[in-house]
Amino acid sequence: MTPAAGTTSNLTLLYLHGGGFFVGSVDSYRGLLEAFVRATGGTVYAIDYRQLPDHPIAESVADSISAYIDVLDRATDRSKVVVAGDSAGGYLTMKVAELATRRGLTAPAALIGFSPLLSLTPERTDKSVERIDKVREALLPPKRIDQIRSMWLPPGSVIEGFADPLHATAYISSPTHLVAVEGEFLRPEIEAFAGLLDRRGVEVDVHIWRGQIHAFPMMADVLSDAARAVQLAADFALRQIGEPRTMPQPPAPAPRTQTGE
């Protein structure tokens, strides 16, 4: 997608949709993709990567890094390619960043993760991840994860690099914008991931939203909070490529006139 009118930029964005590796498509995410085009003035690519039940996560990862390589070749400036995604697409976003480093490719100019899945065991409580708030998330409850993990990683399936992006921060150097919801159970690992990147000197921008649901920015075409979250992410991406959005200036006040006596 490209802008039909208005201010344009040299940003190229690859968006990887969410859906637990089961559902979602470029069609179901069209509203969000259009919002990114309007907010950035850039070119947005999205793919229907292979998904369950026919294809495990390893093949979703393979499609995502292949798409990134293709987008690098299509971009007008390879240094201005940004990768973004939500939930399962956030997992793929961080995998692209990791594998770009491992393969010696140009690293993304920025990463955007909306409620990203950062490990395949996010419901475990025996890891050194502090859980600040009680989980109140209905859309993605922890009890569902154990039921589908065997499909995520079937016997014989091997994910290139680390299975968990949470363990791959040594390979991620791109400035990163992260969004989480206050009560979702993915929040602790998102904050831990941000801390690991920050300790390595990577620029990290974290936003915790109250009163929303998991991956809410996907509703940018109907929800004001979602539209705001997308705009904040777009502003972050534009700053990272050196093309910050020009804010409209208020009109100059009319000159005062004085009447002499």
N, C-alpha and C positions, 0 to 999 in steps of 0.2 A: 504494500500500500504506500502511496505517496500523496502529498498534499495536492488538492485540486486548486487551491488558491491560498493567499496569505503568505506570511513570512516562512521561508524555508531555511533549513540548516544542512550541514554536511553529515549529520549523524545517521548512522545505519544501525538499526536495532533488530536483533534476532529474539523473537519471543517464543518461549517454550511453555505451552499450556499445562495446567494442572489436571487433576481428576484421578489421583491415586494410581496412575498407570493403567487405568481401566477405561475411563471415559474422557470426554472433552475432544475438541477439534478446532480447526481454524474457523469453522462456522459458528460454534457456540461461543467463541471468544471474539467474534467480530466487533462487538461494541467496545471492548477494551482495546483492541488493536487500533480502531479508529480514534479512540481517545488519545492514545500515544502519538498517532500521526498529528492530530490537532495540537497537542501540547508541545511537541518537539519540532514540528516542521520537517521532520526527517523521513527516511524511508524505513518501513517496518516489514520484516519478513517473519513468517510463521510457518511451521510445518506440522503435518499430521504424522508424527513419528509412530513407529510400531508399538502396539500396546497389548496388554493382557486381554483375554486369556490365551491368545495364540502366540504371544511373544513376551519373554521375560524382560526385566529391567535392563539386563545387559544389552539387549538389542535396541531398547529405547535410548540408552547412552550412546551406542554406536551411531544411530541415526542423528543424534543431536550434535556430536562432534563432526560428523560428515557435513551436516548443514552449516555449522560454523565455518568450516573450511571453504565451503561454497560461497557463503556470504562474504568472507574475506576477499575472495576473488571478484565478487560483484561490486564491492564497495568502492566509492570514489576515493576514499582515504582509509586504508587498513587500520590506521591508528585511531579511527573514530568509530569503531564498531563496539556496540554495547550489547550485552546479553542479559535477558530478563526472563523471569518465570514465577509462577505461583505454585505453592504446595509441591506436588510431584515435579512440576516444571521448575520450581526453585531448586530441587535436588539436581535436575539435569543442568541447570544454569551453573551451579558450582562444580559439577563434574566437567563441564566444558572448560571452565577456567583451569581446573587441575590438569586436564589432559592437554590443553594448549601448552602449558609449561612442560609437561613430560615429553611432548612431541616436538618442542622447539618452535612452536607457532607464535605469531603475534598475539600477545595477551589481550583480552578485552579491555577497552578503555574504561569500562565500569561494569559492575554487576548490580542487578536489582532483584531482590527476592521478596515476594509477598508471601508471608507465612511459609517459608521454604521448609521442606522436609530435609533434615540434615543428617539423619541416621536412619537405618532400617529397624532400629530398636528404640524408638522415641518414648515408648511407654515404660521402659525400665526405670526403676528408681534406685538402683544400686550403683549408678555412675556418679562421678563427681560433678554433678550438675544440680545446682541449688534450685529447688522448686519454691518460688516465692508465694504464689497464690494458688488457692484451690482451683482445680480444673472445673470449668463450667461449660465446656465446649460440646455442643450437641452435633454439629455437622461432622466433626471428625473425632469421635470418642476413642479413648485408648483401647477399649475392648475389641474394636474392629481390627486393629493392627495384627494381633496374633492370628486371627482367622485367615488373613490374606498373605502373611509373610512367606508361607510355603510356595505361593504362586509367584511372589516377587523374586525369590531365589530358589528355583527348582534344582534338584540334583543335577550336577554337571554344568550349571550356568556360572560363568565367571565374568565378573564386571572388571573392565580395565581400570587399573589403579586401585584406590581404596574403595571399598563398598560404601563407606560412610564419608560424605564430605566433611563432617565434623573432625575427622582425623587427617584431612588433607590440606589444612591451612598453610602448611609449609610450602605448598605448591601454588598458593593463591596470593597474588600481589596486586590485583586490580582494586581500585576504590570500590567500596561495596555499600549499597543502600538496602537496609533491611526493614521490613514491616512485620509486626506481630500484633496479635490481639491479646489484651490483658489476661483473659481467662483461658486461652487455648493451651493445650498441653504441649505444643511445639515451642512455646515461648522460652522455656528455660534453655533449650539447646540453641535457639537462635541467639540468645544473650551470651551464652558460653562461646559460640562461634565468633560473635563480634569481639568478645574479649581476647580470644586467641589471635585474631587478626590484628587487633589494636596493639597487642604486646609485640608484634612483629613490625610495627610502624605503618601498617596499612590503614589508609583512611577509611573509617567506617561511620555510617550515618544510620542510627537506629531510631525507629518510631514505634511506640507502643500505643495502640488505640484502645480506648475504652468503649464498651457498648456495641461492639461489632462482632462479626462471626469470622471464622477461618477463611482466609483468602478473599475477603470482601472487595478488594479493588477490582475483581473481575466484573463487578456490577457498576462500573464507572459510567455507563450510559443511563443508569436509573437512580443511583444513590449518590447524594451530595458528598458524603464522607469518602466514598470510593473515588469520585472525581478529584477530590482534593488530594487524596493519597497518590493518585497517578500524576497529578501536576507536580507534587513535591519530588517524586521520583524522576520525572522528566527534567525538572530544574537541576537536580543532582547530575544527571547524565550530561546535560548541556554544559554545565560547569566543567566537568571532567574532560570534555573534548575542546574546551576553550571557546565555546560559543554560547555564553549565558544568554538567557532570554532577555530581551530589552523590554523593561517595564514601561508601559505608557506613562507619559508625563502629564500632570494636570495642566489645564490651560492657564496661561499667565493671567493674573488679575488685570482688569481694565484699569488704565491710568486714571488717577483722580484729577479732577479739574477744580480749580478754585476761582471763585468770582471775586474780583477786587471791589473794594468799596469806592 
